[in-house]
Amino acid sequence: MAFFRPAHAGSATLLLSRDRFVAAQTLVAAYYAVLFFFAAGELFSWRDYLSSGGLAPRWPVFWLRFVDPKAGIAAILWLHLLGGILAVTLSRYRWARIVIFVSLLEHMALKFSFGAVNHGDHLGVLIGFVLIFLPAGWGARGEAGRKVRAATLLVFSGAQAMILLTYSMAGMWKAGGVLQQWIMGESFTYLHPAGLARQVAAKMIEDDSASVLGPWLVEHPWIGWLPGIAAIYLELFALWVVARPSLHRAWGLGLALLHLGTHLVMGIGFPQNTLWLALFLVLSPFRPSEPSWRQAAGDLPVLGAWLRR
Amino acid sequence: MAEGLGREYNQIMRASALRRLRWQLACLILVYFFAGAASQKLVPGVDEIIPFFGWSLFSKVPNEESRYTLLVHRHEAEILEPPVSFLHAPDTIVTGNRYVGRKVIQRLGRAVERGETARVGDLRRLVEESYLSGRVRYELVFERYDPVRKWKTGANFEQRSLGQFTSGEGL
């Protein structure tokens, strides 16, 4: 199971399971296949990168300051493409996974070296780093020894933890923000019925354009009240879910729906994140073979203790 | 059977390699948590240190909001009346990712207000070379507002100009 103590007995069953190991193999292979797809898709942007100016290199590409920028950018683009090809052919080797990670990091750094950073690409890079820790033999077809199975599933759980950590951090700042604003006596926080609607209005003004459902929500602010609080609950307690496989599917779906919701009301899209949530949480190899709503309810953070009574 | 599986599990988890792997992964999570939080919140003058990030996004509800806007007054010989905002200017005037450009404009506005001459020069070059096409006369404007009121009526609590600039001049 995860590196945290499991909420229920059964670590052995989960980490040594051949079926779950094969499922994890497939999902990791899918991750690498997606990287190949992304690299191929990026070819459409090569011309723009190669003709760009005003470069302000981020730290991973600091070396661009010391070389011909056009040649350096070309090197990064070719490395990214190579990384995509390695991802779908040689990811069973640790050296290849390291090159893949470096290619992702360099490409992301280049992308954000034109003034500002967007955060839709971070998870893919972080997952790539965690997967470097996969053991030799993780991708072999046929029988894998128990240590390979256990190590592979442990690393998969590590990837889940990295994904969920980012959401818990987001939730932590929001919960802290509510507390800070309440202490400072500000009228509107996320606990206020109009809190989410105000955030949506501010974003639409910032973008100088209306989102699909934003104007409707601003006119009917109370509709966003409970979903806004639920979103903070989902984010804040995300990391709790790593050691509770009964919640993997629900939390993965919940967080993915959160992204769909924020896209519709705030115009902020995180499509890559929904993909990683689907692969690593919704399709989690640790989820129970037969879902038990009772167990899932009992595993809910904070609410579970109350529901178990 | 469960007992046998448990013994097998305990045996393999005692194996130093797997124990080490578990600790490595746990440390990785801890390192990212602290480095990410520090990257966004604690390092002065640093935007962020990718791929580390604190993930503080829309953490507080704005009771009052402010922003810097770039208004285009002239492009080459063409005078734009009324001036057009950066986000709504045509592709012949604004190039690149406008939403990334908007973030750079916020940094430029803050630098102008603080009188950071060198930084203003750098950010103006970034805006003009990466996001504006041709010779553009533009104005930086500061606005302060209630988000819902401004969305519904367009009204600001405060609006002031930070000056007009022309691409490539005064750098």
Interface residues (C-beta under 8 A of the other chain):
Chain A: F3 S11 A12 T13 L15 L16 S52 G53 G54 A56 R58 W59 P60 L105 M108 A109 F112 F114 G115 A116 V117 N118 H119 H122 V125 L126 F129 V130 F133 P135 R146 K147 A150 A151 L154 V155 S157 G158 A161 M162 L165 T166 Y167 M169 A170 W173 K174 G176 G177 Q180 Q181 E186 S187 F188 T189 Y190 H192 A194 G195 L196 A197 R198 Q199 A201 A202 K203 M204 I205 E206 D207 D208 S209 P215 V218 M266
Chain B: A2 L5 G6 E8 Y9 N10 I12 M13 A15 A17 L18 L21 R22 W23 Q24 L25 A26 L28 I29 Y32 F33 G36 A37 D47 E48 I49 I50 P51 F53 G54 W55 S56 L57 F58 S59 K60 V61 P62 N63 E65 R67 S85 L87 H88 G96 N97 Y99 V100 G101 R102 K103 V104 R107 D122 R125 L126 V127 E128 E129 S130 Y131 Y145 P147 V148 K150 W151 K152
